[in-house]
Amino acid sequence: MTENEIASIIVDTSYHIHVKLGPGLLESVYEEILYYELENQGLSVERQKAIPVFWKDIKMKLGFRTDLIVENKVIIELKSVEMLAPVHPKQLLTYLKLTDMKLGLLINFNDKLIKNGITRIVNNL
């Protein structure tokens, strides 16, 4: 399955979650439900995966955690905020570069229309 095919499933699933629940819940609630729904569709999903950061070939004690990684190809960064900050897309792009993945979806469930809350971030795709 390609990154774009996976992204299509993620977007469709996010839409259905948003229609049913609407905006305003905590990010962790949307994460739990999206994780459940994607796994139920037979996708391999990792939740809150710790990713190490290497500096000069040394593994640092601190790295970062991704919200969701689907099929080892797409990183999902979830938000439930009034407005995305300029750092949010940059953060996801950095995650993509550090993991050598090509596609990330930044999903803000707090938008009135979920289509306005989804930002596609690419890294050499």
N, C-alpha and C positions, 0 to 999 in steps of 0.2 A: 504494500500500500504506500502511495506517495505522500509526501508532506501535505500537498494540496487536498488529497482525498481525506486525510485525517482531519485537516482543518475544517473541511466542509461538515464532517460529522460533529466536531466540537461546536461549531457555530450553530448548527441546527439544534443540538442538545441544549446549548446555552439559551437559545431562543425559547424552547419549550419550558425550561426551568423558570425563565423570567416571566413568561406569560402566566404561569401557574402561581408563582410567588410574588412577583413584582419587585420593585426596588425597596431598599431600606433595611434589609437584614445584614447581619455581620458577614464579613468576607468568609469566615470559617464555615458558615452554614452553606453558602453557595459552593465552596470547595468540597465539602463532604458530599453534597448531592451530585455535583458534577462528576466527582470521582466514582460514586456509586453507579450513576447512569452510564458512564463510558465503559466501565468494567462489565456492566450488564449487556453491553453491545459487543462484548468479546474483545475489547481492546486491552492491551497491556498498559497499565497506568501505575506510575510511581508517584507517591504523595509525600511532600516535604522531604525530598531527597537532598541529603547533604552533598554538596559539591566542593571538593577541596580547591584551593587556589595555590598555584605554584609560583614561586618567585626565585629566579636564578637557580632553577632545578631543585629548589627546596620546597617541600610541602609545608605550607603554613598551617598553624594550629586552627586558625579561623578561615572559613570559606563563606559559602552562602547556601541557602536552601531554596530550592525551586518549589513553587506551589504544586504543580503537576507536570509530569513528563509523560507524553503519550507515545507508545510504540518506539521509544528511544529516538524519536524524530522531531517532536513538537513540544516546546515548552509553553505552558500556560501560566501567566502571571495574573492572578485575580485581585481585583480591587472592589471596594464598595464605598466609594468616596463621592463627595459633592462634585469635585472636579479633579481630573488627573493633573498632576504636576509635571512640568517639563522633564523632570528626572526619570519618570516612570518608563517611557519608551527607551531612554538611554540605558537604564538599568537592565531591561530585558535584552537589548542588543548586546550588552556586555556579557550577560549570561550565555547568549548564543555563541559569542566568540570564544568564551572560556570552555564551553562544552563541545565546540566544533559542530553545533547543530545549525540548521539552515532556516528554520521557521519558528517564530514565537507568536502567540496571541496574547495581547493585553486586553483583558475583559473587565470592564467596570460595570458591575451589576446595578449600580445606583443610578444609571441613566434611565430616563422615562421610557425611551425606546432602546432596546438592547443593540440594535444595529448601529446606533450612534456610540455605543459604549465598547465596541470591538475595534481594536487597532491591530493590524497585521504588521509584524516586524520581521524583516528578512536579513539574513547574513549569507551573502553569496548564493542565493537561490536562483 
